[in-house]
Amino acid sequence: MGETTIGTAKRMSRIPPYLFAEIDRKVREKKAAGIDVISLGIGDPDLPTPARIVSAAQEAVADPANHQYPSYFGLRELREAIADWYRGRFGVPLDPDSQVLPTLGSKDGISHVPFAFVDPGDVVLAPDPGYTPYATGAIMAEGEPHLLPLTLENGWLPDLDAVPADVRRRAKLLWLNYPNNPTAATAPDAFFEQAIAFCRENGIILCHDAPYSEIAFEGYRPPSLLQFPGAIEVGLEFHSVSKTYNMTGWRLGWICGNAELVRAVGQLKTNLDSGIFQAVQWASVEALRGGEQDTKAANAVYHRRHQKVAEVLNRTGWDIRPPRATFYVWAPVPPGYDSIGFAAHVLDQAAVNLTPGVGFGPHGEGYFRLSVTAPDARLDEALSRLEKLSY
Ligand SMILES: *Cc1c(COP(=O)(O)O)cnc(C)c1O
């Protein structure tokens, strides 16, 4: 963007700079030169949305009943499907009228929730590295993000005891995200319990972002925040059909949990958007009511790809551990590189696009993220190029 900030609000200059501009430029140049760049950079399922869901959407698109403005608060049938899914999957009872609010993808909820709760100067606690809308949403609401380091030493869990007293006093929201993007870490039950106690003691709203709860392997079943005692007093969970059902393009997520908090976000949203296309809502009802077969099939694919990435790359001295959940690999860059330098080197030498860890926050430095959401043949080709890479 350079020097021309004329006319933009001060908050715009507080949004952290986009760190991948140089890498994006290189990708464009290579593609323009006819080089076959393989992207393992973006967390977007390559598998199509299951056919039963597409069919439900096709039918709904043809029905004129779905052509007008939808309700701000989503179809009752969708809220019921979400509540039933929570009861079935987590044993969590939710009232579909007061404790569930559909959103235009969970990013909509995540980026806007600070507008409902954060005043200028309030603190928002956010993991570092982390999904960037936690901090940028806080900035847009004129709050102050306070970053909580996630490190290998602390098992990629924030050290809540280390949050200074004055920061706790000013904190309004705490963001957590397990299974985690970008680190692929999972959290033990005791950590959720500790976080709930921390938020109750300090009057902080606990926001758990859980889009990867269904992407897990070898029998691991990630929990919901809301299944732990006391969570409903202080908690909101953010979820989405995006990752579970290969529906990132459809834009449907939801917020659920404490009724008073859900109501505040609902009131805000009547001023932001005009609901979700009902055909997308009906497709999501079909997704949630259709059982776990499709998710199991997708997980088998991700699991197999994770094993292969580790098997191939560890032969040549990489240090890859297949994760228990998510479709990400999070691994250290080789000595002598920073994360952007390594991603640039891999792009130059192998025409493979990885995500530098520092893009997720300062504590992501020294790491890269690789997503196994590329078709098998493309992933195989990328691995054979990476195997030959010298660094
Ligand atoms: C993908 C992702 C989301 C959001 O997905 P939507 O498509 O907006 O529902 C939210 N949080 C994290 C950590 C993600 O990786």
The ligand as an SDF file (V2000), in Angstrom:
LIG
                    3D

 15 15  0  0  0  0  0  0  0  0999 V2000
  -10.8470  -22.2030    8.2950 C   0  0  0  0  0  0  0  0  0  0  0  0
  -10.8690  -21.5510    9.6440 C   0  0  0  0  0  0  0  0  0  0  0  0
  -11.9670  -20.8100   10.0980 C   0  0  0  0  0  0  0  0  0  0  0  0
  -13.1260  -20.3430    9.3060 C   0  0  0  0  0  0  0  0  0  0  0  0
  -13.7400  -20.9080    8.4180 O   0  0  0  0  0  0  0  0  0  0  0  0
  -15.0480  -20.3730    7.7360 P   0  0  0  0  0  0  0  0  0  0  0  0
  -14.9020  -20.8730    6.3490 O   0  0  0  0  0  0  0  0  0  0  0  0
  -15.1090  -18.8890    7.8210 O   0  0  0  0  0  0  0  0  0  0  0  0
  -16.1790  -21.0190    8.4770 O   0  0  0  0  0  0  0  0  0  0  0  0
  -11.9670  -20.3200   11.3660 C   0  0  0  0  0  0  0  0  0  0  0  0
  -10.9360  -20.5230   12.1850 N   0  0  0  0  0  0  0  0  0  0  0  0
   -9.8780  -21.2150   11.8140 C   0  0  0  0  0  0  0  0  0  0  0  0
   -8.7860  -21.4020   12.7810 C   0  0  0  0  0  0  0  0  0  0  0  0
   -9.7860  -21.7400   10.5240 C   0  0  0  0  0  0  0  0  0  0  0  0
   -8.6890  -22.3850   10.1600 O   0  0  0  0  0  0  0  0  0  0  0  0
  1  2  1  0
  2  3  1  0
  2 14  2  0
  3  4  1  0
  3 10  2  0
  4  5  1  0
  5  6  1  0
  6  7  2  0
  6  8  1  0
  6  9  1  0
 10 11  1  0
 11 12  2  0
 12 13  1  0
 12 14  1  0
 14 15  1  0
M  END
$$$$
